[in-house]
Amino acid sequence: MIYAAILAGGKGTRMGGDLPKQFLEINGVPILVRTVRTFLKCGIVDRVALCVPGDYIEYTRRVLDKYPDTSGKVSVIEGGADRTGSLEKACRFFQNGNDISTDDVIITHDCVRPFVTDEMIFSSVNEAMLYGGATAAVPSVDTICFSSDGKVIESVPDRSKLYSVQTPQTFMFRDFCEILYSLSEEEKSRVTDASAVFRLRGRTVALSEGSPSNIKITHPADIPLAEKLAESF
């Protein structure tokens, strides 16, 4: 079985406005609908759970019900207080009443990356099956500097070895849960993405296919770019 946990638990405060960014529309279609559609249509995902703020569960269901290709096909669940909390809630939701085998896989994805493609999902799953864990990534196009005080450059890593991490991030389900549930509160506070769960225990996370178009919609300036990208999706 392949499970997909789509994380939409944030309130999107950097976007401004009253509506969380996952509900904003790109060319007339809500971001979360665009994201969910890809996972439903890719052909390899068996179950999809969408983690949203608790006070938006019914609202989310009403949004999905407006689109026949998503209505009734997604489990809408309450997310956690942070990314780690949402990951744990999604894992426990899938485990409830299901016998998770050693071959089962869990895909995690940011809901506000609506331009994920079938190829990215396939690549992520394939690499996870080979290495145990995988994250979408693209080579860094910018020179990255390190500064501990935010005032002066201390070092500049070799750009040819640097990558920008994206989602989807995929893992062998049992292994991921075993590590996630074992984390201390201090360790959980250091988890900035799902791959950090594996890396905290020294597990391998492979690089899978990403794309410059696989943007994370975070700021108001991202909307015009997303609208342009949506024309070709």
C-alpha positions, -999 to 999 in steps of 0.1 A, spaced: 0 0 0 11 35 -7 -3 62 16 -1 100 10 -2 125 38 -8 160 25 1 186 51 -22 217 51 -22 224 89 -8 259 88 -27 292 89 -5 309 63 2 341 83 29 353 59 3 354 31 -19 379 50 -57 379 49 -82 358 68 -82 326 48 -53 301 51 -33 300 19 -41 264 10 -77 276 3 -67 305 -20 -75 300 -56 -51 298 -85 -69 306 -117 -102 297 -101 -92 265 -84 -82 262 -47 -46 253 -41 -55 223 -20 -77 209 -48 -49 212 -73 -26 193 -50 -50 166 -40 -60 160 -76 -24 150 -86 -22 124 -58 -56 110 -66 -49 107 -104 -13 95 -103 -24 59 -102 -1 45 -75 -15 61 -43 -40 39 -24 -51 64 4 -49 101 8 -52 121 41 -53 158 41 -42 174 74 -59 207 81 -65 230 111 -92 216 133 -115 245 128 -113 241 90 -122 204 87 -158 210 77 -149 239 55 -123 217 37 -149 190 31 -172 216 16 -145 228 -7 -136 193 -19 -173 185 -24 -175 211 -51 -151 191 -73 -163 156 -84 -128 143 -88 -120 150 -52 -153 147 -34 -154 117 -10 -120 105 -21 -99 121 6 -98 117 44 -98 151 59 -82 150 94 -71 175 120 -34 184 117 -11 190 146 3 222 162 33 219 139 47 198 111 59 170 134 25 169 150 7 167 117 31 139 105 23 119 137 -14 124 134 -14 113 97 7 82 105 -16 72 134 -47 78 113 -34 54 86 -23 28 111 -57 28 128 -74 -4 117 -48 -12 91 -21 -38 92 10 -19 79 34 -42 62 71 -39 57 66 -30 21 41 -1 27 52 34 19 41 68 31 45 100 10 44 133 27 38 165 8 33 202 14 -3 211 3 9 245 -9 32 229 -35 3 224 -61 26 218 -91 39 185 -80 38 160 -109 32 123 -114 69 119 -123 80 135 -90 57 112 -70 70 81 -89 106 91 -84 101 97 -47 85 63 -42 111 45 -62 141 61 -44 124 55 -10 120 18 -18 157 16 -27 171 37 2 144 38 28 138 75 25 138 101 -3 132 138 -8 126 158 -39 154 183 -45 168 205 -71 204 218 -75 210 252 -60 212 279 -86 223 306 -60 256 309 -42 249 302 -6 269 318 22 271 310 59 269 337 86 264 329 122 257 366 132 238 376 101 262 404 94 293 391 77 301 360 55 320 333 72 321 307 45 307 299 11 300 261 5 306 246 -29 274 253 -49 278 222 -70 271 201 -39 241 221 -27 205 213 -33 172 230 -25 149 205 -7 113 202 -17 85 177 -13 73 150 -18 93 132 8 87 95 10 96 67 34 91 31 42 61 34 65 71 12 94 106 26 97 94 62 95 68 56 123 93 38 145 117 67 143 90 95 145 74 80 177 108 77 194 118 113 191 122 134 222 104 168 224 138 185 219 144 164 188 109 172 175 116 209 178 145 205 153 124 188 127 119 212 98 108 186 73 99 149 72 134 139 60 148 153 92 130 125 111 152 99 93 183 120 94 181 124 132 187 87 135 214 85 108 192 70 82 198 75 45 176 99 26 181 98 -12 175 127 -36 146 122 -59 132 143 -88 122 179 -81 116 209 -103 120 247 -102 83 248 -110 75 228 -78 72 261 -58 59 265 -23 33 292 -22 42 313 8 40 350 1 16 372 -19 42 376 -46 40 338 -52 4 341 -65 12 357 -99 39 332 -106 16 303 -96 -11 317 -119 14 317 -148 25 282 -140 -10 269 -138 -16 278 -174 6 248 -184 -7 223 -158 
